């Protein structure tokens, strides 16, 4: 790792941690920076997934009070998430760097569109707040959660938005949907991370820089969360995502 790569990852990690604390979308900073540092696409994505893993575990633990009353209801969802995350991770490894390189602009485009559409999806979610009963696990819902899990294991950017949309359509209130999203995200990231580590596709030096910088950025972002207009931050994330998408379409 050169000094330039180190500084790039330091800045990108700080920006990613700050953006995740403020508005989300930190992957748009960290993943391209890992690619720019010279990592192969699959290794860059695997390293980025490991960097996001601790935050997903923390979010899941923080939601335990909302999850505890659900009991066995979460078991099928957890199983789907584990299997889907494993499938997505194995699919990423099996496809190799060239296949993933070709998909990068399309994945970034999908993630950017999801992030841009999140206010509309939030309105849909908020309309379901009054729902109280647990909806049954239907085949279409299970299929949706399974596909989201595969996407999360394969790439992951925008996965939380997809999960919230799926839960809201099923009729879950916002707090429950968010708690379930945190739990399933942690399951998907956990099994994907184990897969990537066993396969030896994590670059530990870059990961160390990214994790340290993201932690500092998250702390700074939390401190600024009440001072900066959130729509400015959203526009910045969308602009970065659009720029990265166009760049990788051009270079690809």
N, C-alpha and C positions, 0 to 999 in steps of 0.2 A: 504494500500500500504506500503510495507516494504521499508527500505532504499535501499536494493539491487534492488528492482523493480524501485524505483525512479531514481537511478543512471543509470539503464539499459535504461529506457525511455528517460532520459536526453541525453545519448550518441546516442541512436537510432534516436531520434528526430533531434539532431544536424546533424548527418550523413545524414538523409533523406532530411532535408532542404538544406544541402550543395550539395548533389548529384542531387537534382531536379534543383538547380541553375546551376550546371555544365554540367550534362549529362543526367539527368532524372533517373528514377528507384528508387526514394526514398522509394516507398512502400515496396521494398525488405528489408528495414531496419526497418521501423516503424511497419508494420503489424506483423512480427514474434515477435518483442519485446513486443507488446501488448498481444500476445498469451502467451509468456514466463512469463509475469507478472501475469498470472493466469486468465485473462479474458476469458469468453466463446467465441468460434469462431465468432458467429454472433455479439456479443457485440464488439469484437476486430475489426471486419470489419466495423461496424457502426461507431465506434469511429475514426477509420482511415479515413473514408469518410468525417466526419465532420472536421477533421484536414486538409484535402486537399481542403475543400470548399472555404475558403477565397482566396486562390491562384487562383482558377478557376475563381472566380468573378473578381479578379484584372486583369487576363489575358484577360477576355472578355471585360472589360472596356477599356483596352489598345488597343484593336482591333477595337474600335468603328468607326474609320475613314474609315477602309476598309469595314465595314459592312453597313454603312449608305447608300451608293449608291444602295445596293441590294434591299432595300424597302421590298415589300411583298414577295419577293422570299424566304426569310428565314422563313416565317410563317409555311408552312408545315413541314419544318425541325425542328422547335422549338416544334411544336405539337407532332411530332414523338418522339422527345427527352424527352419531359415531360411525355408522356404516357409510353415510354419504360423505363425511369428511375424509374417511379412509379411501373411499373410491375416488374422490377428487384428487387427493394427494398422489395416489398410485397412477391416476390418469396423467397427471402432470409429469411424473417421473417417466412413465412409459412413452409419452409423446416426445420427450426430449427437447433440447434447446431450440432447434429449428422450427418445430411445430409451434412451440410457445411463442417464439419470436414473431411468427406470422400472425398469431392471435392477439398479441399485445395491443395494437391500436384498437382492435374491436372491443377488447375487454376494457380498455381505458374509456372508449366511447360509451359503452354500456354503463360503466361506473359514473361517468360524468353526467349522463342523462338521468340516472337514478338520483344522484345528489341534487341536480337541478329541479327534479320533480318532487323532492321530499316535502316542500311546503304543501303541495296538493295532497300528497299521501298523508301528511299530518292531519289535514282537515278531514280526510276519510276516517282516520284513526279516532279523532276526537268525537266524531259522530257516534262512535260505538261505546263511549264511556259509560253509558247507563246500563249496558248489558252486564248481567250478573251471573247467570247460570253458565256452567261449563259446557261448551258445545261438544258434541261427540266427535270422535276421530273418524272422519269420513275418508273414502278412498282418494277423492280429489285433493283434500287437505293434506293427507299423508304424502301424496305424490308431489305436491308443491313444496312441502318441507324437505322431502328427500332431494329434490332438484336444487333447492337453495343450499342444502348441505354439500352437495357435490360441487356447486359453484364456489362455495366458501373454501373447500379443501383445495380447489384448483387455483383460485385467484383471490377472492375474498372482498375486494373493494366494493362497497355498496351492499354487502350481504345483510347488514343490520336493517337497512331500509326495506329490502325484500321480505325479511322476516316479519317486521312490523306490519307491512301491508298484508301479508298472508294471515297473520293473527287477527288483524282488524276485520278482514273480510269474513273470517270465521265467527266474529262476534265477541271477541275478548275485549274487556275494557283496557284503557291505556296503560294503567300501572301494571296489570297482569301481563299484557302483551310485551311491555318493556322488560319485565322480569324474566319472562320465558325467552325472549330474544337474548338476554344476557347469558342465561344458562346454556342455551343451545349453541351460541357463539363460542363459549368456552369449551364445550364438548368438541365442536368442529375443529377449533384451533388446536386443542390438545392432541387429538388423534393425528391431525395433519403434521404437527410439530414432531411427534414421535416418529412418524413415517419419514420425514425429511432428515431427522438426526440419524436414524438407523441407516438411511441410504447415503449418508455422508455428503449431503447437498447444502449444508449450512456453512457459511464462511464466518468463523468465530471472531476474527479480528474486526471485520466490518460490523458485525453484530454488537460487539462491545462498545464501539464508538457510537453506534446508532442508539443503543439502549441508554447509555449515559446522557447523551444529548437530548433524547426524547423525554427522559425523566425531568431534566432541567426545564425543557420547553413546556412540559405539562404543568409544572409548578408555576412558571411565569404566566402561562395561559390561564390557569385558574385564578391567579391574582388579578388579571386584566379582564376577566369575564364580565364583570359588572360595569366596566368603564367604556368598552368599545361597542359600537353598534354592530349587532350580529349580522345585519344584511351586508355590511361592508366585507365582513369576513367570508360570508357565503359567496359573494361575488368574486373575491380573490380565489377561493378554491375552484369555482367554476371556470375562471379565467385560466388558472394553472392547468386544470384538467383538460380544457379545450386546447390549450397550447401544446401540451404533451401528446394529446391524441393526434393533432395535425402533424406534429413533428414525426411521430412514429409511423403515421401513414405515408409521409413523404419519404422518410429514410427506408421504409420497408418496400 
